[in-house]
Amino acid sequence: MSTKRSVIQRGCPMVNEDGTASETIKPGYLVKGISTIAKQTATTTGVPPVAVALERDELGAGIDNAHQGSGTGTAFYASGDKVKVAVFSKGQRFVGFVASGQNVTEDDQFQSAGDGTFAEGTTKPIVRACETLGAVTTETACVFEVL
């Protein structure tokens, strides 16, 4: 499987820096908003667009590097930072985070877990896993493909 250093794995999503973080956001988190960016909280109402916070690759930073936002020594955007966001289309792949407590098998469907991560589910699936991770006990990076 491909490297997990970058959020974008396949395709050319639409990228913008229109919004400012309203809370701490990790690259790879599912996000919502345009001028104000927050973790995606939708779990049961509607199907959210697949908008994901990106790493600051122009600074040489990967998904887990400390050069993301103003938080010193963290790999997060702090509240008030401009957030680099990619909006993915069907068939494009990215690295997102699986919520703790999931059992990930390749081709499983996932939906928003309501905290920026993804949880298994077929009610409002938006992505599928491109790899098998097994039982996940902590928030874990996973390659997803948009449905």
C-alpha positions in Angstrom: 0.0 0.0 0.0 1.1 3.6 -0.5 2.8 5.8 2.0 0.9 7.5 4.7 3.1 10.6 4.8 0.6 12.6 2.6 -3.2 12.8 2.9 -3.7 12.8 -0.8 -3.0 9.4 -2.2 -4.7 9.3 -5.6 -6.4 12.0 -7.7 -6.5 15.7 -7.8 -9.0 17.0 -5.3 -10.1 20.6 -5.1 -7.8 22.4 -2.5 -8.5 25.6 -0.7 -7.3 27.7 2.3 -10.5 29.7 2.7 -11.2 28.8 6.3 -9.8 29.3 9.8 -9.9 26.5 12.3 -12.4 26.9 15.1 -10.8 24.1 17.1 -7.8 21.8 17.0 -7.8 19.9 13.7 -5.5 17.1 12.6 -4.5 16.6 8.9 -6.5 13.6 7.7 -9.6 14.6 9.7 -13.0 14.9 8.0 -14.0 18.6 8.2 -16.9 20.9 7.6 -17.3 24.6 6.9 -16.0 27.2 4.4 -14.8 30.3 6.3 -14.8 28.5 9.7 -13.4 24.9 9.6 -14.3 22.4 12.3 -14.3 18.6 12.6 -17.2 17.0 10.8 -19.9 16.1 13.3 -22.6 14.8 10.9 -23.3 11.1 11.7 -26.9 10.5 10.8 -28.3 13.4 8.9 -27.4 13.7 5.3 -24.2 12.6 3.6 -21.4 15.1 4.2 -19.0 16.0 1.4 -15.6 14.3 1.7 -13.6 17.4 2.8 -10.4 16.5 4.6 -7.7 18.7 6.3 -4.3 18.5 4.5 -0.8 18.6 5.8 1.4 21.6 5.0 3.4 19.9 2.3 4.7 23.2 1.0 6.7 23.4 4.3 8.0 19.9 3.8 5.6 18.6 6.5 4.0 15.2 6.3 0.7 14.1 7.9 2.4 13.6 11.3 5.0 16.4 11.3 5.1 19.3 13.7 5.0 22.1 11.2 1.3 22.2 10.6 -0.1 25.2 12.4 0.7 27.4 15.4 0.7 24.6 17.9 4.4 24.2 18.8 5.5 20.6 18.5 2.1 19.3 17.4 0.8 17.9 14.1 -2.4 19.8 14.4 -3.9 23.1 13.3 -4.7 25.2 16.3 -7.8 27.3 16.6 -7.3 30.5 14.5 -4.9 28.8 12.0 -5.7 28.8 8.2 -6.6 25.3 7.3 -5.6 23.7 4.0 -8.6 21.6 2.9 -9.1 19.1 0.0 -12.6 18.2 -1.3 -12.4 14.7 -2.8 -14.5 13.2 -5.6 -15.6 9.6 -6.2 -12.7 7.2 -6.8 -10.0 9.5 -5.3 -8.0 8.2 -2.3 -6.7 9.8 0.8 -5.4 9.0 4.3 -8.0 9.5 7.0 -8.3 8.3 10.6 -10.3 5.4 11.8 -12.0 5.8 15.2 -10.9 3.5 18.0 -13.0 0.3 18.4 -13.3 -0.5 14.7 -12.3 -3.7 13.0 -11.0 -2.6 9.6 -11.0 -5.0 6.6 -10.3 -3.9 3.0 -13.5 -2.8 1.2 -15.4 -2.1 4.4 -17.6 1.0 4.2 -17.2 3.9 6.5 -19.1 7.0 7.5 -18.4 10.0 9.7 -17.8 9.1 13.3 -18.8 12.6 14.3 -15.4 13.7 15.6 -13.3 14.1 12.4 -12.6 10.3 12.2 -14.4 7.5 10.3 -16.4 4.7 11.7 -17.7 1.5 10.0 -21.3 1.9 8.8 -23.6 1.3 5.8 -26.3 3.9 6.8 -24.5 6.9 5.3 -21.2 5.5 3.8 -18.9 8.0 2.1 -15.7 6.0 1.8 -14.3 2.4 1.8 -11.1 1.1 3.3 -8.3 0.3 0.8 -6.4 -1.8 3.4 -6.9 -4.2 6.2 -5.9 -3.0 9.7 -7.7 -5.5 11.9 -8.9 -4.4 15.3 -8.1 -0.7 16.0 -7.6 0.2 19.6 -6.5 3.8 19.0 -7.1 6.4 16.3 -5.3 4.9 13.3 -4.4 6.2 9.8 -6.0 4.3 7.0 -6.2 4.8 3.2 -9.8 5.4 2.0 -11.4 5.6 -1.4 -14.4 7.9 -1.9 -17.6 6.1 -2.9 
